[in-house]
Each structure stands twice: as C-alpha cells, then as structure tokens.
Amino acid sequence: MYNHILSIILFTPLVGAFVLLCIPGSNKTAIRWTANFFGFLGFAVSLPLVSWFWAVKSLPGFKFMEGAPNSWIPTIGAGYYLGIDGISFLLIMLTTFLGAISILSSWSAIDNRVKEYYAWFLVLQTGMLGVFMSLDFFLFFVFWEAMLVPMYLLIGIWGGPRRVYASIKFFLYTLFGSVFMLLAIIFLYFFHHAQTGVFTFSILELYKTAPLLPAVYGPTAAVLLFLAFFVGFAIKVPMFPFHTWLPDAHVEAPTAGSVILAGVLLKMGTYGLIRFSLPLFPAVVHYPRLRLAMVTLSIIGILYGALVSLVQKDMKKLVAYSSVSHLGFCTLGIFTLNTLGLQGSVLQQINHGISTGALFLIVGILYERRHTREIAEYGGIGTVMPVYATIALIMFLSSMGLPLLNGFVGEFAILQATFLARPVWAAWAVPGVILAAAYLLWLYQRVFFGKVENPKNAALPDLTPRELATLLPLVALAFWIGLYPRPFFAILDQPSKEIVEMVEHPKTYNAAQPLKAAQVAQSAVESTPEAVR
Amino acid sequence: MFFLHNLWMVPLLPAAGAVLMLLFGRRLGKSAVNAICVGAVLAAFAWSALSVAQFVHAGEPRFHLSLFTWIGSGAGQLMVSLYGGGQAEFVVRAGMLLDPLSAVWLLFVTGVGALIHIYSTGYMAHEGGYYRFFGYLNLFMFSMLTLILADNYLLMFVGWEGVGLCSYLLIGFYFDRHSASTAANKAFITNRVGDAGVLLGSFTIFWLFGSFDFVRVTELARANAAHLMGTPILLFATLALFVGACGKSAQIPLYIWLPDAMEGPTPVSALIHAATMVTAGVYMVARSNALFVLAPKTMMVVAVVGALTAFFAATIGLVQNDIKRVLAYSTVSQLGYMFLALGVGAFTAGVFHVFTHAFFKALLFLGSGSVIHAMSGEQDMRSMGALARKIPITFRAMLVGTLAIAGIPGLAGFFSKDEILWQAWSAHNGEFRILWLLGVVTALMTSFYMFRLIYLTFFGQGRMSHEVEHHIHESPRSMTVPLIVLALCSVFAGYLGVSPSIARIVGLHGQTNRFEHFLAPVFENHAEASASGGVVKEEAPEEESTPIEYGLMLLSVAAAVAGWMSARRAYANTAQQVREPIAIAAPPVYRTLLNKYYVDEAYDYAITGRRALGSTRLGAIGAGEALWKFDARVVDGGVNGAGWLTRFTGRVSSWWDKWIIDGLGVNGPAFVVRMMSYPTKILQAGLLQWYALVMIFGLAGLLWYYLFHLAH
C-alpha cells in the first residue's frame, strides 16, 4: 500500500462513482449512504499518508513517486507519473477532507438526480486530486481539464436560477485560460526536445530546460510563455481582473459545490503558480516590472475584493468576493519569492479552504431553512439558533484572521514576508485586514444580532447533528492551526526551500549538472547545444 | 519559586473558566458559574501576587519563562537589517516575561478584575445570559493576561486582539439592541485600524532586529542607540505602534469607539473600558520604551496627541448627561494624560497614572453601576438627584473616586497626575510647556465634570419618576464590598509613588518613589537617550526645581478646587430643571460639545460611508459601491462583452457561411446551372403523353418545314 498510496487516494472516489452507477436511482437512501461511505473512505485512505509523509517530510524532492515518465503514451513522451511534496500533500489532505465534508453536507440539500450528483462529485474529487499529484504535464492537463466537466454539471444541473449562465461562464472562462497554458506546455515540450533531443512531458525534466528560455529565445518570449501559464492560473485563482466568473459560480452552485469550489478548486491556480510559474520561469519572475505587476494585481485583489464584499446584499456573493480578497493574500505571498511568503501562502490556502469552506456551509445551512440568501431577510438568528451562531462567529473570526485561529498565522507570515520583500507592498496590503473585519462583522451583525423581526425566522431549528458534524471538524482545524501551526510549517519547510532555491539558482542541464534520469540517453546530454552549456 | 515557575497558570485559569462556560455553561446554575469564573480569577490573582512576591524576593531584573515554539519556519534564513544580524529565522516562541512593568499590570489587572467579577455576581444577578457574561469576562482576563505576560510582540498581539474580541462581545452583550451591536462593531473595526498599525510595527521590528522578543529587541535597540537615533525606519515603527496604541487606548483620532462602548453592561465598562484593556496601549508604548526614546519625533507626536486628547475629551465630558458617558470621556481624557507622560519621556509617571487610574476609575464606573442599579436602569443624570442619603455607601465611594480623579491632595490621583504635569513642565527644558498648560486646564475641567456628576446625581432635588424613586435601594453586599475596597485603594495607592518633594512636606523621607525604583530597570535607557538630546532624566535635580515644583503643585490643586467650586455653584442645588452654565453662556459651544464636535458624523460621511451626502456616498462603503458597479459593468462587462462578441462573430460567420459561401459560392453556381438547365428540364419531364405531344408537334413542324420551305 505504501508504494501505491497516491493511486489509491486518487482512484478511490472514481471507484465510488462507478459503484454508485450500479445502484438504482430510485433508492436515494442507499445512494446517499454509499456516497458518504466513499466520501469518507476517500478521506480515510489518505490518513496513512499523514504519518508516512511526516516521516519523510525533510527529504529533498518529490516523495511517494509512482509510475514513470513516458510510461503512458511513450510515443509522445507522456507518462503516468505521480509524486508529492509538502505543498501537494497539504492540498491533497485538504481535498479529501473537504470532499468528505461536502458530501456529508449534501444529504438533504440535494433531492433530485441524487445518483448523478454524487457520482459527478466523486469524479470531481479524482480530477482535483490528480492535479495535485501529477508530475507529468500531459497527465496534469488531462486532470486539469477533466475536473471542469463535473463542476460544470454540478453548477448547471443542481444550481440556482441562473445556473446555466453561471456554469457556461465558469466552463468557458476556465477553458479560455487553459488553452494558453496548453500552448505554453507544448512549446516547453518542443523546447525541451530542442535542448536535449528527448520528447517528454515529465515536469521534472522540463524544470531543467525551461529556465534556459530567456537565454535562448530572449526575455520577451519567456515573458509571453510565463503569461500564457499565468492566464490559466490567474483565472483559476481568480486574480483581479479575471475573477468575475467566481461570484456567479458561487451564487448558483449548490452548497457543497461552493465549498469545493472555494476550498480546493481555486487552490489549483495558486498551486500552479507555485509549482510551475516559479520554477519554470525563474528569471522571468525576477523581472522587476513583471513582479510588480503580479504584486499589484494581488494587492488590488485584496482591497477590491474586500471593498466589493462590503456592499453585497447576497451572503454567498459576499463570501465569494471575500475569497478574491483572501486569495490575493495567497498570490502576494507567492511573489515575495522568499520561503516565509511561500509557506504563508500555502498555509493561507489551507486556511481559506477551512474558513471559507465553513462560511459556505454556514450560509448553506441557513439557505436550506429559508431558501434565501438575502442578508436583509435575516436578523436575530443568534437568539433562534445559538449553537449555530457560536460556530458561525468562530469561523467568521477565523476568516478575518484573529490570532489563535488559523487565518492569522497565514496572513501574518505572508505580510511579514511581503514586508521583508518590500515594505510598501505590505503597507498596501494591510488595510485588507481592516476591511475583512468590517465586512464580516457587519454581515454578522445583520444576520445574527438584533431582534427577530421577520416572523419566518422565529422558529428556525438549530443545527442538526449531521450539520454539526460537518462544521465541528473545521472548527477544530481552525483552532489547531491557530494554536499550534508548527507541524504545517515543518511540512512546508522543505518544499518552500526547494522552490526558492529553484527560483534563485535554477539547476539546468549543463556540463556541471550532468543528467541522471535514466530515460534520457547520455547522448542527449552531449548533443545539448553549445550555447546552453 | 513554584508559583513563579508556573506562571502560565495565571492566564490558563480564566481560560479554563471560559472554555467551561462555552461548553457547559448553559447547563450550569448561577452558583456553579460563580464558583468557576470568579474562583478562576481570584485564583489567578492569588497566583499572580505570589509570583510577584517570589519575583521580588528573587531580586532578578526579569523572569523569563519559555513555553513552546508557536510559529516557526525552519525553511532557512530571511534577510533582515544588519542590526538584527543580517539574517534571521522566522521563529516565534510562546513565552512569558515577568519584569517590574508586567508585574504592575499583572497585579492591578487580576486584582481589579477579581473585584469586578465579584461585583458582577450582584449586578448581573437578574440578567439573562449569566454564564455567557462570565464566560466572556474570563476570556477577557485570559487575553489581557496573555497581553501582559507575553514575551514578544506577536504573542502580545494575540492578547491584544483577544481583548478586542472580548470587548466586542461584551459591548454587544445585549445583542438584540441595535445600538449595542453597532457599538460593538464600531469598537472592533476602529481597533482593527490600530491593529494594522501594530502589525506594521511588528513587521518593521522583525526586519530591524530579526526578532519579536521584547528583551532582545530592547537590548539591540539600546546597543545600537547611537546608530538608530532618529532614523526614519524607527520613526515608522514607533508611529505604527502608536497608531495601535491610539486604537486600543482611545486616543485621537481613534477614540470614537470608547464612548459608544458604554452600551455594554457597566461592570464591563469598569473592567475593560476603564481599568485594564484601554491601558494596553500605554503598556505597549512603555514596553517599547527603548524604541520610542530613539524616535524623538514620535515621542513628540505621542505627547501632543495625549495632551490634545486629554483636553478635547474633557471638554466633551463637561456637558454629557449620561452618567456613563461622562465617565467614558473622562477615561479618554485620563488616558491622554498617560500618553502625555509617555511622550515627554516620563514613563514611570505614565505607568503610575495607569495604576492609580485603574482603581479610581473602576470605582467610579462600579459606583455608577450601583447608581444605575438603584435607579432601575436609568442612566440620564437629568433624571437623578438627591441620592446621597438613599444609597450612602455608593455615594461615599463615588465621592472618594471623584476626589481622587480630581487631584485633591492626599488621594491617589493627585500623586500621579501631579507627577505627569511636573514632567510635562520640565521635560525637554520646558519645550512642552504648552502641553503642561493643556494638562492644567484639563485638570480643572476634570474636577468640574466629575463634581457635576456628583452634584447632579447625589444632591439637589430628586428628578426621577415616583415609581423609580420608590424602588431606590442600596446595592447588595457583593457590589458594595468591591466599592469599598476600591475606594481604599483609590486613597492609598498613591503613596507608593510619592515624589521626593511631596515626601519632604509630609515627612516621608526614605519612603519616596518606591514605584519608580521598582520600575527603574525597565526604563534604563535614559543615559543614551539624554546623551543624544532626547529625554530628561526623571529624577530631576530636586534642590533647584523644588520651589517651582511646589508652585506648580499649588496651581494644579487650585485648578482642581476651582473646578469643584464652580461645579458646586452651578449644580449643587439643582431643582427639577438642570441649568447648564455653558448652554446659557454660549449655546453654539454647548451644542457642539453635546454633539461631540460632530466627529462621529464626519467619520460616517467621509470614512465609513454609512451616511450619504445626498446621493453620493464616500468612504469605504462608497468605494465598495463604486467598485461593485465597476465590477459588474466594466470587468464583468468585458467578460460578457467578449462572450457577446464571440457569439456575434459566430452569427456573422454563420450568415456569411449561409448566404455568401454557401449561397453565392455553392448554391449560386448550382442556381445558374439549374436555371440554364430549365429548358432542357422542361423537355425531360418524363410524361409519356408529353413526349407524344412533342413528337407530334415535332413531326408537324418538320412536315411544315418540308412542305413550305423545301417546296420553294
């Protein structure tokens, strides 16, 4: 099991989806139980990885590697090639964890086409997990695109009134970005061939040639390729100004869809920036104007998202715009290009998954009871649903970065790292912290405080045990990361060090760094153009 | 040394109380809640007192307790400034630091905190959410103790935000009242502005020194004093920290939340918004004294902001009618004094005023709570009067508090306030004497508004309704005992810090300024600072300045007495209608003061945007609305436009395809061919009769041809 743990984690949800197909659609209870079983199983099979990974967290490079480069379609050099480092490990755990919770949260919210819903949900899980595990660009791209389809269907079938518009917008927008990325991948593929005489999509191999781009084709070409990747990732994150698909998708998506969308899917963008944009274009990310542009977009995202959140009338839209603000912190952390910023960024991605995931669950719980997300419809919920209000308060506080809860640690690390990179940037980003308190507390006041003035709210039942079960794990995690984030930093120490090393001193093919990969013939090294050596 | 070495128990005790309340409070009875929550704080007080005793006994300059590494990145060194050694690891250890400064805070916070907890058992006895209230109070104690005992900026920030959260929760305790929840939000968000300052300050400190640790930062700052003196980066760091202090300690321009915070239950106002939390800003500045003395410009800002706040808040306090609001503005004003002291470099004097103020202001608030309790919840002094005989213990206690805050000799406030005024006079060779003047005028106003409060509440005619009057009763012992204890402290606390000149009059030689001697190790940077022209030594050459000092002392006493006497003239015999001398003399001034200089309104228009100027909104909400429109129309408009353009292009090419390519190019030639084939087609209709007819006509035609043409 140890050697195939990644494949097991990757395909458990997919197996679940096939099992679901074998159950008659009319037997909703059986489907729900089965789906929850596989949701939980998906999380359970990822648990051994925790202790196994902890033991090897300080080893360099990727761990738990499976398959081989070029093993899938040898003629074009595509491989089933998996492996993880600390960054992907945390995101994988987040995915399996939130996946189980989302599936549990859908129990009563979804009542039509139950079978299809859960099946697609499980397929989505596999798609996302694959993105975080792939060490082969071809495989990565397959998962990256494959994951679009289930999400498209989840929004388009089980969504709100404007679901068709939202799902098509989501699909096309993301696809638009992916096309550029695909072109860039193909370019790097041929570039690698030009340098080494080998056709391969192996990311580890491309790492060694892509940094040579500026030297061979000049900085403009390198910047263009960087931007091609960047568009794909920035849309996914989403960074300003590519964010407008997000509020629509969130508002229309069913609760569980929003949880996964915010919790995991957006992280594919930031993950891409860390995993690909930085190591593939180490010179480019150092270009002052380009870096300034990236940082500026991040800061605009932070402030813009927060300010727009402030005036939303729909709770889900508010949380969606707050995601734009939070993800701004994550991208800001990435472009500090120092270890602390990367650690803070990844931790903040996890935190955002926990806090915003919980916020969407919280909104969903209210929506299930009242079928409206209009803030003005509520008021005085604290009196009617005290347990719910308490948990909501904790997660609101976690989202606004209160110390001893998770959000603070990540935000602080990012801002400190930003300050070390350039104090002015930190000074611009810090008001985001103030605004976060403003929009969240104002929302809290309008929903939970005051007297119950709307008679429809007078008799709302407090949390059911199932709802409590979806929220409490998130609360516990929020406290854990807030009180003792050491293990998370420890897991991120090695990969962030490596990525900063790759950005500062890229190891490319040259005489001093002979090839070791077995599948690349020795002759390929010798045929490397003189200029590159 | 058991207690000292287990100092972590002090914050942990109330934390445990808070957690128990959160989890099981709903199921517990009032006596169980009292036992847990009051017990926890009493135990924390006892533990603190024993720890401090052991600390003093040990005679070390400081006691440090390292607990665990809280946040720590092991990913390698980060670049920091050369003062911090060029590079540093980002590691934050949770640890506790007990030195004289934190010891002072520790004692009065747990002591006053315990008294207020006891008081609350009486005050809140008939309120809903009893366990919730005590849970929040215990959570507050935990946060405040974390703030005080933290050994680094980041852990202090944990307590700093924690007390802010508890303040938010307790201001909004009556959360079904809109005004209460709005005040709670205002408090939290205003404080967040300050917190942003603390964050930026901490970032700078880490960049400068590669550490958040108080001891290390202080050491490095003192060691590099000559290089750091007056540098812009230090100016930035200290100003940023001071912004934080302005938020927490309600200084201009961030004081606006404190008066509104009176929406919370009165014990909360006493504990959080008078005695303890609001002094956190003073604590932080005093804790960072090694940095502040190296930034003379910041010191000047601190002094000026402090003096102005003291003055302006006092002017507003002159005309407020709500008994708690008077005390709230008084708190803002007294905090201003403390910052004035810090700003002129008299750290000990500032801390001493924090110490004495904690007692008499807690006393005054609790006394006002007792009055409100007696008055069935009425807070408007215009509906009070003649209570002195009906609630005698409360009256006497509040009188003591008033005498203390007014600066009447012999009580605590006199010693500390006088010390501050003297330092303001003498600091920087008298450059700041204008601030001293503001301080003296403020002292006069303080005396005036406090005695106004006493006269309106306890003297004159009773102006309450008959029913309320019927219910007036002295508070239960759980409330009066804390009042008595605090009254005693308000009298005697001042004798810990008797200045040499006063000691000489009353013959306390050898007993002078224990407070200063105790705190001296914390503020040991005067040599470097004064060498570079920063701050005068606190122990000014006594002999020469004594006559002036006595003169100034007499002057401030005269101011206090003048304030008292004018309040007495104006309010002592108030009948059914309260006559405001300021309203009679200058109505516009009165209106401006009553409306707090319209600052709240200005903020709502310009900064929050909660109020609209006609149809336009400014501030954050205005910006949000504008950006949202921008988002929908421009950004998303662009996206939808791109979508529309794509569909439009599709439609155009579909039209082109259909009419031009397919129409002209493909179907066109076909049409031509079809047209051209038409005649042939007609012939080839496939009907036998038609063929026969054509044949007959053909034959007929041929026949005709032959017959007529060939025949010719």
Contacts between the chains, C-beta under 8 A, distances in Angstrom:
chain1	res1	chain2	res2	distance
A	169	B	639	7.3
A	169	B	643	7.5
A	172	B	643	7.3
A	173	B	639	6.9
A	240	B	635	7.9
A	241	B	635	5.0
A	241	B	638	7.6
A	243	B	635	7.6
A	244	B	631	6.7
A	244	B	635	5.4
A	244	B	636	3.9
A	244	B	639	5.2
A	245	B	639	7.3
A	304	B	627	5.9
A	304	B	631	7.9
A	307	B	620	6.5
A	307	B	623	5.1
A	307	B	624	4.2
A	307	B	627	5.2
A	308	B	624	5.7
A	308	B	627	5.2
A	308	B	628	4.9
A	308	B	631	5.8
A	309	B	624	7.5
A	310	B	620	6.0
A	310	B	621	5.9
A	310	B	624	3.9
A	311	B	621	6.0
A	311	B	624	4.0
A	311	B	625	4.9
A	311	B	628	5.4
A	312	B	628	7.7
A	338	B	78	6.1
A	338	B	79	7.8
A	339	B	73	6.5
A	339	B	75	3.6
A	339	B	76	5.6
A	339	B	78	7.2
A	340	B	73	5.5
A	340	B	75	7.1
A	340	B	78	5.8
A	340	B	90	5.1
A	342	B	75	7.9
A	343	B	73	5.5
A	343	B	75	6.2
A	380	B	176	6.6
A	382	B	175	5.9
A	383	B	176	6.6
A	390	B	22	7.5
A	397	B	165	6.9
A	402	B	161	5.6
A	402	B	165	6.3
A	403	B	157	6.1
A	403	B	158	4.0
A	403	B	161	4.8
A	403	B	162	6.9
A	404	B	158	5.9
A	404	B	162	7.1
A	408	B	161	7.7
A	409	B	71	5.8
A	412	B	71	7.6
A	412	B	154	7.3
A	412	B	199	7.4
A	413	B	71	7.3
A	413	B	73	7.3
A	413	B	90	7.3
A	415	B	199	6.5
A	415	B	203	6.5
A	416	B	90	6.8
A	416	B	202	7.9
A	416	B	203	5.4
A	416	B	206	6.1
A	417	B	78	7.6
A	419	B	200	7.7
A	419	B	203	3.8
A	419	B	204	7.3
A	419	B	206	7.7
A	419	B	207	6.1
A	420	B	78	5.7
A	420	B	79	6.3
A	420	B	80	7.0
A	420	B	203	7.9
A	420	B	206	7.9
A	420	B	207	6.0
A	423	B	203	7.4
A	423	B	204	7.4
A	423	B	207	7.4
A	426	B	200	6.9
A	426	B	203	5.9
A	427	B	200	6.3
A	430	B	196	4.7
A	430	B	199	5.9
A	430	B	200	6.0
A	431	B	196	6.6
A	433	B	192	6.8
A	433	B	195	7.3
A	433	B	196	5.8
A	433	B	199	7.0
A	434	B	189	6.9
A	434	B	192	4.6
A	434	B	193	5.6
A	434	B	195	7.8
A	434	B	196	5.4
A	435	B	620	6.8
A	437	B	188	6.0
A	437	B	189	5.4
A	437	B	192	4.4
A	438	B	189	5.1
A	438	B	192	7.6
A	438	B	620	6.6
A	441	B	168	7.7
A	441	B	184	8.0
A	441	B	185	4.9
A	441	B	188	5.8
A	441	B	189	6.6
A	442	B	185	6.4
A	445	B	181	4.7
A	445	B	182	7.1
A	445	B	184	7.7
A	445	B	185	5.6
A	448	B	175	7.5
A	449	B	172	6.6
A	449	B	175	4.4
A	449	B	176	7.1
A	449	B	178	7.7
A	449	B	181	3.8
A	450	B	175	7.4
A	450	B	176	6.0
A	450	B	178	5.7
A	450	B	181	6.6
A	451	B	176	4.8
A	484	B	68	7.9
A	484	B	70	7.3
A	485	B	70	7.7
A	485	B	71	5.6
A	486	B	69	6.1
A	486	B	70	7.5
A	486	B	71	7.3
A	486	B	72	5.9
A	489	B	71	6.9
A	489	B	72	5.9
A	489	B	73	5.1
A	489	B	74	6.9
A	489	B	75	7.8
A	490	B	74	6.4
A	492	B	73	7.8
A	492	B	75	7.1
A	493	B	73	6.6
A	493	B	74	4.4
A	493	B	75	4.4
A	494	B	75	7.7
A	496	B	75	4.9
A	497	B	75	4.8
A	497	B	76	5.6
A	500	B	75	7.8
A	500	B	76	7.9
